[in-house]
Amino acid sequence: MGLPLDHRPSLASHMVNTDPPEHARLRRACAGAFGPRRMQNLRERAQRVTGELVGAIEKRGHGDLVTELAYPLPIAIICDLLGVPGRYRADVHEWSLVIDSADDTDGAKVREATDVLERLVTEVVDAKRATPGTDLISDLVAQEAAGTLSADEVTSTAFLILIGGHETTVGLISTGALALLTHPDEAARARADPAHRAAVIEETLRLHAPLQNATWRFPTEDVEIGGRKMGPGDPILVSVLAADRDPAAFAEPDAFRPGQRTADRRHIAFGSGPHLCIGAALARLQADVAFETVLRRLPTARLVVPEEELAWWPSPITRGLFHLPIEL
């Protein structure tokens, strides 16, 4: 189920798959790319891109908030951050969609997608070695030259951020847009109050965790959880989506209640502790820009089809929608 496969060190040697102290070293290698100044630049870029995307829907009077907003916005932003040239972005979209839409029987398709993306990432990294820029991949290449990162760690980290920072944000924007379309009172509050818009984002993350199942965990000693005994090395898959709908932690867990969860525990859509998602601020930023623009410029948007007819990704890893058709 997990990506990439264990035999692919050029894509698997990254912070998600390591424990301290190696984890801290790999996290530090790209932490600077998510600093306040870079985030402000990316917010401005996100606002320009979102304005163009939403403007096209506004002019036409109808559109698809997944294919015309939730996909192209994160691709543009994450490729800008990494320094992936524009000519690769259609391939990123095409093969990321394979990963999004694959179910647990589509191993061959997923392997093909990772083969293509591995070649893409390797080409970009090689180009940055020859002509570095001011982007994250150039930063990683410089650290390789300094001896603090290996070649596999450079390509693995670039792949992790390309896929992890793109697919999950697609899911967040698409499911959040659905929530706003189906809860007009919440949409009205979010339109008038940026703080409530932030609450909508957090509740969307809880209700529709974009990474519905986390990466594999392995006990280091005998442990019993929920009456099930597990020994050292047994694979454990943690369902983030199930945890964030735990009735012991959240009142009315299947209901969309932004701003009413202050007494509940905090969601774990971005993980917890040392492995807290390094791109959490960037995902929230893009969702905020997308929702603000949609609420302001498309106030009369409504779903074209009944909610129950919408198609969800069958992936056992990520959660999102194939389409979200609207008309004004």
Residue, then its C-alpha position, 0 to 999 in steps of 0.5 A: m500500500g505504501l509509496p514508494l516500494d521498499h526496494r527503491p532507495s532513490l525515493a524512500s530515503h527521506m524523513v518519513n521513513t527514519d527515526p531520530p537522529e537521522h530524522a532530525r537531520l533530514r528534516r533540517a535539510c529542507a526546513g528553511a524552505f518553509g520559513p516565514r519569508r518563503m511562505q509569504n512569497l508562496r501566498e502571493r503566488a497562490q493568490r495570483v494562480t487562484g485568481e486566474l483559475v477562479g476567474a475562468i470559472e466565474k467568466r464561464g458560469h460553471g466549472d469543476l472545483v477539483t480539476e480546475l482549482a484543487y489540482p492545478l493550484p497545489i501543482a503550481i505552488i509545490c513545483d515553484l517551491l521545488g524548482v520543477p520547470g513548467r514543462y514537467r507539470a502536466d506529467v506531475h498532474e497525470w501521474s499523481l492522479v494515477i496514485d490518487s485514483a489507484d485502489d489496493t489492486d492497482g500495484a502495476k499502475v502505481r509502480e509505473a507512476t513511481d517509475v515515471l516520477e522517479r525519472l522526472v525527479t532525477e532529471v530535475v535534480d541533475a539539472k540543478r546540479a548543473t545550474p542551481g537556482t534559489d529553489l528547494i532542490s537547489d538547496l538540497v543539491a548544495q547540501e549533497a555537495a557539502g557532504t551532509l546529504s546523499a544522492d538518494e536522500v536528495t531525490s527521496t526528499a524531492f519526491l516526498i515533498l512533490i507528492g506529499g505536498h501536492e496530493t494531500t492539498v488537492g484532497l484538502i481543497s476539494t473536500g473543504a470546497l464540498a463542505l462549504l457548498t453543502h453548508p451554506d450557513e458555514a460558508a456565509r460565516a467563513r465569507a465574513d470572518p477569516a477566523h471562521r475560514a480557518a476553523v473550516i480548514e481545521e474541521t475539513l482536515r479532521l473530517h476528511a483527513p487527506l492522508q487517511n492512512a499513515t505510513w507503516r509503524f513497527p513496534t520495538e517491543d511487545v505491545e497490546i493495543g485494543g486487545r491485539k498483541m503485537g511483537p517487535g517488527d509487526p507492521i502496524l497501519v494507523s488510520v488517521l481518518a478513523a482516529d479523527r472520527d473517534p467518538a471518544a475524542f470528538a462529539e458527533p464525529d461524522a458531523f461538520r462542526p467548524g468552530q465548535r471543536t474547542a472542547d475536543r482533542r486536536h485532530i491529527a491530520f498532520g501527524s504529531g510530535p517530531h513527525l508533524c507534517i513539515g508542509a502543514a503551514l503551506a497546505r493551510l495557506q493554499a486552502d485559505v487562499a482557495f476558499e477565500t477566493v471561491l467564497r468571494r468571487l463565486p458566492t452563488a456557486r452550487l453543486v450540479v449533481p447530488e452529493e451522494e453521486l460524487a466519486w471519491w478516490p478509491s485509494p487506501i492512502t489518500r482521500g479526495l474527490f475526482h470531480l466537484p462540478i458547480e454552476l453559478 
